[in-house]
Amino acid sequence: MRILGIDPGYATVGFGILDYNGKAFSLIAFGTITTDLELGFSKRLLTIYRDISDLIMRYTPTDVSIEKLFFNTNHTTGIDVAQARGVILLAAEQCGVKIYEYTPLQVKSSIAGYGRAEKRQVQEMVRQILGLKENPKPDDAADALALAVTHGHYSASAAFSEYSKQAYESGDYQKFRNSKKGGRG
């Protein structure tokens, strides 16, 4: 599968594109989409929409992994980010790409094994998982890569759970027991 991870924003949108075969990740591309501060807000949203659409058309991901928003203190900024997130979701939906959403807690747990991990810990783990020499920069792109890796982890876990369910429902209990032990039959 090819995963487009997206860290939403309206000034900067991070993106990371990975291939995942169920065991290992291959880095395809990562970076940021930036919008001109001089443009009106609606024009900035249009820039994001067009650039995300272009990324999807160029790299043809099967899945988009995007961060669920969490409003902490600045609700005005959160609303603007939510609008940017909306145009990102629209672009993915119009291109027919499956969309998956993850909370920051899910990302940190998936990457670092601890839901309260610091940003540096998550970035270091992403570096190690992807076999990079340095932590990915800027932070928005690193966060997008973490979202893509998280989706890979969750999709592998979901596939394994579905395999176990099918083995159990088919009456192949030995197959089911082996799947619970990590075997495949």
C-alpha positions as CSV (number, residue, x, y, z in Angstrom):
1,M,0.0,0.0,0.0
2,R,1.1,3.6,-0.5
3,I,0.3,5.9,2.3
4,L,0.1,9.7,2.2
5,G,0.4,11.0,5.8
6,I,-0.8,14.6,6.3
7,D,-0.2,17.0,9.2
8,P,-2.9,19.6,8.6
9,G,-2.4,23.3,8.9
10,Y,-3.2,26.5,7.0
11,A,0.3,28.1,6.9
12,T,2.2,24.8,6.6
13,V,0.9,21.4,5.7
14,G,3.3,18.5,6.3
15,F,3.2,15.5,4.0
16,G,5.0,12.1,4.0
17,I,4.6,9.4,1.4
18,L,5.5,5.8,2.2
19,D,5.1,2.4,0.7
20,Y,4.3,-0.4,3.2
21,N,4.3,-4.1,2.4
22,G,3.0,-5.2,5.8
23,K,6.5,-5.6,7.2
24,A,8.7,-2.7,6.1
25,F,8.3,0.9,5.0
26,S,10.0,2.5,2.0
27,L,10.2,6.3,1.9
28,I,9.0,7.9,-1.3
29,A,8.8,11.6,-0.5
30,F,8.2,14.1,2.3
31,G,8.0,17.8,2.7
32,T,5.6,20.7,3.2
33,I,3.0,22.8,1.4
34,T,3.2,26.4,2.5
35,T,0.8,29.2,1.8
36,D,1.5,32.8,1.2
37,L,0.7,34.9,4.3
38,E,-0.2,37.8,2.0
39,L,-3.1,35.8,0.4
40,G,-6.6,35.9,1.8
41,F,-7.6,32.9,3.8
42,S,-9.8,31.4,1.1
43,K,-7.0,31.7,-1.4
44,R,-4.7,29.9,1.1
45,L,-7.3,27.1,1.3
46,L,-7.4,26.9,-2.5
47,T,-3.6,26.6,-2.6
48,I,-3.7,23.7,-0.1
49,Y,-6.5,22.0,-2.0
50,R,-4.7,22.2,-5.3
51,D,-1.3,21.1,-3.9
52,I,-2.8,18.1,-2.0
53,S,-4.7,17.1,-5.2
54,D,-1.5,17.4,-7.2
55,L,0.4,15.2,-4.6
56,I,-2.4,12.6,-4.8
57,M,-2.3,12.6,-8.6
58,R,1.5,12.4,-8.8
59,Y,2.1,9.7,-6.1
60,T,-1.2,7.8,-6.3
61,P,-1.6,6.8,-2.6
62,T,-4.1,4.1,-1.7
63,D,-4.6,5.6,1.7
64,V,-4.5,9.0,3.4
65,S,-3.6,9.2,7.1
66,I,-4.5,12.5,8.7
67,E,-4.4,13.8,12.2
68,K,-7.7,14.3,14.1
69,L,-7.8,17.7,15.5
70,F,-7.7,18.4,19.2
71,F,-8.6,21.9,20.5
72,N,-6.5,22.8,23.5
73,T,-6.4,26.5,24.1
74,N,-6.5,28.5,20.9
75,H,-9.9,27.8,19.4
76,T,-9.6,30.4,16.6
77,T,-6.5,28.8,15.2
78,G,-8.1,25.4,15.6
79,I,-11.1,26.5,13.5
80,D,-8.7,27.7,10.8
81,V,-6.8,24.4,10.9
82,A,-10.1,22.6,10.7
83,Q,-11.0,24.5,7.6
84,A,-7.7,23.5,6.0
85,R,-8.2,19.9,7.1
86,G,-11.6,20.1,5.4
87,V,-10.2,21.0,2.0
88,I,-7.5,18.3,2.4
89,L,-10.3,15.7,3.1
90,L,-12.2,17.0,0.1
91,A,-9.2,16.6,-2.2
92,A,-8.6,13.0,-1.0
93,E,-12.3,12.1,-1.3
94,Q,-12.6,13.5,-4.8
95,C,-9.5,11.5,-5.8
96,G,-11.1,8.3,-4.4
97,V,-8.4,7.7,-1.8
98,K,-9.4,6.0,1.5
99,I,-9.1,8.3,4.5
100,Y,-8.0,7.3,8.0
101,E,-7.8,9.6,11.0
102,Y,-5.6,9.2,14.0
103,T,-5.3,11.2,17.3
104,P,-2.0,12.5,18.5
105,L,-2.2,9.9,21.3
106,Q,-2.6,7.1,18.8
107,V,0.4,8.3,16.8
108,K,2.6,8.6,19.8
109,S,1.6,5.2,21.1
110,S,2.1,3.6,17.7
111,I,5.5,5.1,17.1
112,A,7.1,5.4,20.5
113,G,5.0,3.0,22.5
114,Y,3.9,5.7,24.9
115,G,1.0,8.1,24.3
116,R,2.6,11.0,26.1
117,A,5.9,10.7,24.2
118,E,7.7,14.0,23.4
119,K,8.0,15.2,19.8
120,R,11.7,14.5,19.7
121,Q,11.1,10.8,20.8
122,V,8.6,10.3,18.1
123,Q,10.9,11.9,15.5
124,E,13.8,9.7,16.5
125,M,11.6,6.6,16.3
126,V,10.4,7.6,12.8
127,R,14.1,8.1,11.8
128,Q,14.9,4.6,13.0
129,I,11.8,2.9,11.5
130,L,12.5,4.5,8.1
131,G,16.3,4.0,8.3
132,L,17.1,7.7,7.9
133,K,20.4,9.2,8.8
134,E,18.8,12.3,10.4
135,N,15.5,13.1,11.9
136,P,13.1,14.3,9.1
137,K,12.8,18.1,8.9
138,P,10.8,20.3,9.2
139,D,8.6,19.2,12.1
140,D,5.4,19.2,10.0
141,A,6.9,16.7,7.5
142,A,8.2,14.6,10.4
143,D,4.7,14.5,11.9
144,A,3.2,13.6,8.6
145,L,5.6,10.7,8.3
146,A,4.7,9.6,11.8
147,L,1.0,9.6,10.7
148,A,1.9,7.4,7.7
149,V,3.8,4.9,9.8
150,T,1.0,4.8,12.3
151,H,-1.5,3.9,9.6
152,G,0.8,1.2,8.4
153,H,1.0,-0.2,11.9
154,Y,-2.8,0.0,12.4
155,S,-3.6,-1.5,9.0
156,A,-1.2,-4.5,9.6
157,S,-2.9,-5.0,13.0
158,A,-6.4,-4.8,11.4
159,A,-5.4,-7.3,8.6
160,F,-4.1,-9.7,11.2
161,S,-7.3,-9.4,13.3
162,E,-9.4,-10.0,10.2
163,Y,-7.3,-13.1,9.3
164,S,-7.8,-14.4,12.8
165,K,-11.5,-13.8,12.7
166,Q,-11.9,-15.6,9.4
167,A,-9.9,-18.5,10.6
168,Y,-12.0,-18.8,13.8
169,E,-15.4,-18.4,11.9
170,S,-14.4,-21.0,9.3
171,G,-13.9,-23.5,12.1
172,D,-10.2,-23.9,11.4
173,Y,-9.3,-23.7,15.1
174,Q,-5.7,-24.8,14.6
175,K,-5.2,-22.0,12.1
176,F,-6.9,-19.6,14.6
177,R,-4.7,-20.8,17.5
178,N,-1.6,-20.4,15.3
179,S,-2.6,-16.9,14.3
180,K,-2.9,-15.9,17.9
181,K,0.7,-17.2,18.4
182,G,1.9,-15.1,15.4
183,G,2.0,-18.0,13.0
184,R,0.0,-18.2,9.8
185,G,-1.4,-21.8,9.7
